[in-house]
Amino acid sequence: MNTCTAAIEWTRTGGELQTSPAPCMTIPAPTRRDVNPEAAFIAALSSGHMQSFLRLAAMFGYVIEHYGDTPEGIIATNSSGEPWVAHVILQPAILFTGAKVPTDAAVLALHHAAHAGCSLANSVSTLVETAGVWHHEVCVGAD
């Protein structure tokens, strides 16, 4: 079993998608310009969850100042002996601001609803879990 950390930064340069390398398997070794498919898969699941979470949070009146994730994936061997991304752990760090302060239960409910509403998570048999942290800060406006 291999562990893969999706240290990917998605950027668009001149219409091309560029990513930072995050090798998960040693064969074939990605070059600096290659997109590691396992890391891209993990990053896509993370991005889908984030978009769903942010949409739901806004619907419920929460203000999010920052959302960052450092997802990890576990590559295992399936019953046919082929490698697959068996488990992805999303680890978002979320900063809520604004007057409405969520409870732990509310954040957990948002994560569950975001997972249920994520088309990517609903399209794969990979186990996707969330183990993130959150906090709330009051933003003081300028006088």
CORFENTA-V74581 format. One record per residue. N is the residue number from 1. PHI is phi in radians with two decimals (* if undefined). PSI is psi in whole degrees, 0 to 359 (* if undefined). D_CENTER is the distance of its C-alpha to the mean C-alpha in Angstrom with 1 decimal. Layout:
BEGIN
N|PHI|PSI|D_CENTER  N|PHI|PSI|D_CENTER
END
This chain:
BEGIN
1|*|133|21.0  2|-1.94|149|18.8  3|-1.88|138|15.6  4|-2.20|128|13.2  5|-1.79|126|10.9  6|-1.52|82|8.8  7|-1.58|65|10.5  8|-1.93|139|10.4  9|-2.07|114|11.5  10|-1.46|125|12.2  11|-2.44|155|15.6  12|-1.98|126|18.6  13|-2.22|116|22.0  14|0.97|35|25.0  15|1.46|354|23.3  16|-1.75|144|21.7  17|-1.50|122|18.0  18|-1.99|141|17.7  19|-2.32|160|15.1  20|-1.49|148|15.6  21|-1.27|144|16.5  22|-2.55|75|14.6  23|-1.12|135|17.1  24|-1.92|332|16.5  25|-2.27|150|20.0  26|-1.45|343|23.2  27|-2.18|124|24.8  28|-1.38|147|24.7  29|-1.27|124|23.7  30|-1.23|148|21.8  31|-1.51|174|23.6  32|-1.02|329|22.2  33|-1.64|351|21.8  34|-1.29|148|20.4  35|-1.67|120|16.9  36|-1.26|119|15.9  37|-1.12|324|15.2  38|-1.17|317|13.3  39|-1.15|322|11.0  40|-1.14|321|10.7  41|-1.08|314|10.1  42|-1.11|316|7.2  43|-1.11|323|5.8  44|-1.13|317|7.2  45|-1.09|319|5.7  46|-1.10|315|2.0  47|-1.11|318|5.0  48|-1.09|317|7.1  49|-1.12|316|6.0  50|-1.04|312|6.1  51|-1.09|318|9.3  52|-1.15|317|10.7  53|-1.10|312|10.3  54|-1.10|320|11.9  55|-1.09|313|14.5  56|-1.15|318|15.5  57|-1.04|318|15.7  58|-1.12|320|18.0  59|-1.05|328|20.0  60|-1.64|9|20.7  61|1.48|15|21.8  62|-1.54|144|19.2  63|-1.88|125|18.8  64|-1.98|121|15.6  65|-1.49|325|16.5  66|-2.59|139|13.4  67|-2.41|116|9.6  68|-2.29|146|8.0  69|-2.33|144|5.2  70|-2.19|72|6.8  71|-1.23|153|5.4  72|-2.23|148|8.7  73|-2.21|149|10.5  74|-1.96|121|14.2  75|-1.69|125|16.5  76|-2.21|182|19.6  77|-1.89|131|22.7  78|-1.40|183|23.4  79|-1.12|342|26.9  80|-1.62|2|28.1  81|1.47|9|27.3  82|-1.68|144|24.5  83|-1.27|146|21.2  84|-2.69|158|18.1  85|-1.46|100|14.4  86|-1.45|331|15.4  87|-2.61|132|12.7  88|-2.16|130|8.9  89|-1.95|113|8.2  90|-1.44|138|5.1  91|-2.30|60|6.9  92|-1.20|144|6.7  93|-1.98|116|10.1  94|-2.08|132|11.7  95|-1.94|112|15.2  96|-1.58|142|17.3  97|-2.31|180|20.6  98|1.64|177|23.5  99|-1.29|328|26.0  100|-1.47|118|24.0  101|-1.81|121|22.6  102|-1.36|154|20.3  103|-1.60|167|21.2  104|-1.00|318|19.1  105|-1.10|321|19.9  106|-1.16|318|18.8  107|-1.14|317|15.3  108|-1.06|317|15.1  109|-1.11|321|16.6  110|-1.10|318|14.2  111|-1.11|316|11.2  112|-1.09|315|13.6  113|-1.15|322|14.6  114|-1.11|319|11.3  115|-1.13|315|10.7  116|-1.11|329|14.3  117|-1.66|5|14.1  118|-1.58|116|11.3  119|-1.10|327|13.5  120|-1.19|313|11.3  121|-1.07|326|10.8  122|-1.34|352|14.5  123|-1.78|357|15.5  124|-2.24|159|14.8  125|-1.66|0|16.4  126|-1.10|135|13.7  127|-1.28|123|13.2  128|-2.04|121|9.7  129|-2.13|157|10.0  130|-2.09|129|8.7  131|-2.42|56|10.6  132|-1.72|185|9.9  133|-2.26|159|12.8  134|-2.59|158|14.3  135|-2.68|166|17.6  136|-2.15|136|20.0  137|-2.22|141|22.3  138|-1.51|124|25.3  139|-1.55|124|25.8  140|-1.67|122|29.5  141|-1.32|160|30.8  142|-1.27|140|33.5  143|-1.37|*|37.0
END
